[in-house]
Amino acid sequence: MASSPTSVITRLHQVMTDHDLDAFVACFDPAYRSEQPVHPNRTFIGNEQVRVNWAAFFAGVPDFQAELLRVVAEGDVAWSEWIWTGHRGDGSTLDMSGVIITGISHDRIAWARLYMEETEQESPGIEATVQHLAGT
């Protein structure tokens, strides 16, 4: 019996928390497609690139923690909200949050659209941001 999309994301969270690279990569289909719509040059295909990326991430952020705030699914698509924290090798703090939309097929992540961004501690407020976006 196939796992539900939410259980696939829950499994991903567990192996991410455990820093288990092999189990993490096993959550992804070999032909996995990754997109970051606000960073189109970061698109890639294949779970081997997942391995390369996350091997560097786990090594570079040895105290990496992932908090799965919520996950919901409709059909074979899961929406999950995350907070990722830790300390980079250079001593700086990693603080990211966002949403990942994933397509699940055969108990693996077949595709994902990541909207994960570094948290801006020093940024303009809403009024200045709206003025900038509106060009006023």
N, C-alpha and C positions, 0 to 999 in steps of 0.2 A: 504494500500500500504506500502511495506517495505521501510525503510530508506536506503539511500545509505551508503556504508561504511564510506565515508568521513563525512557524517552528524553524524554518530554514534561517530566518534572520536571528532568531534566538540562539541557534547553534553558532552562527557567525559571531555573534556577540561573545559567546562563551570562549571560543577558540581565540578570538582577538584578545580577550582579557587574559587568557593563558599564554599569549605570545607563541602559540603553537603554529608555526609557519606552514607545515605540511597539511595540518587539518584545516587551516585557514584557506589555503589554495584549493583544497579539495571541495570547498563550498562553491567554487566557480566552475562553470562549464569550460572545457578547453577552448571553445570559440567565443568565450565571453566578450561582450562589447561594452566598453566604458566610455561614457561621455560626461563632460563637465560643461554644460551649456554656457556658462559665463566665462569659461576658459576653453574655447574650441580647440586650441592647439594641444590640449592634453588628452584628446581622444586616442584610444588604443584598442586593439583586439587581441585576445588570448590570455589565458590564465598564467602563462609563463611571465608575462609582464606584471601580473599581480604579484607573483613570487619576487621578482626583482624589486618592485616598489616597496613591498611590505618587509622584505628582508632588510632593506636600507632603513625603513621606518622603525622597525623593532630594534635594530642595532643603534640607530641614532637617537632614539627616545626610549632608553631602557626602562623607565618607570611609566611607560605609556598606559593610560587607563581609558577605557571606553565606557560611557554611560549611555544605555539605550533608554531614552525617555518614554517612547511609545512606539508601537508598531501596529498598523492596521493593514488589512488586505481586502482586495476585491478581485475575485477570480484568481489569476496567477500573478497579480501585481501586488507588491507590498510597499507601503510608505513607512519609513522609519525616521525618527528624529534622534539625533545623537549629540553628545558632547564628548570631545576627545581632549585629554589633558596629559601633561607630563613635562619633562625637562629635556631639552636637546643637549647634545654633546657639548655645545659651546656654553651651556649654562642658562640659556634663555628659556623662557617658558613657552610651551605649546598650549594653546587654548583655542580650540576650534569648535564650531557648532554648526548644525544645519540638518538638512533633510536629504535622504537618499531614496530614490524610487527604483525598485528592482523588479525585474521580470524573472519569474521562477519557472524552470522547466526540468523535469526529471530530478527533483530534489536538489537542484543546483541553481545558482544565480547565472542566468543566461545573458542579462544585460543590466546596466544600471545607469542612472542619471544622477550624478552627485552635485549637490548644492551645499557643500561643506566649505566654510570660510573661516579664516582666522578672526577671532573676536577682536574688534577694535576698541581698545581702552581709551584712546585719545582720538576722538573724532568729532566732527561738527554735530550740533544738535539737529533736530528735525526741521526747524525753520530754515536754517542755512542749507541743509541738504535739499529741501524742496526748491529753494531759490536756485541752487546750482543746477538741479535736474531740469527745472523749467527755463533756465537760461535768463533769469531775471536778476 
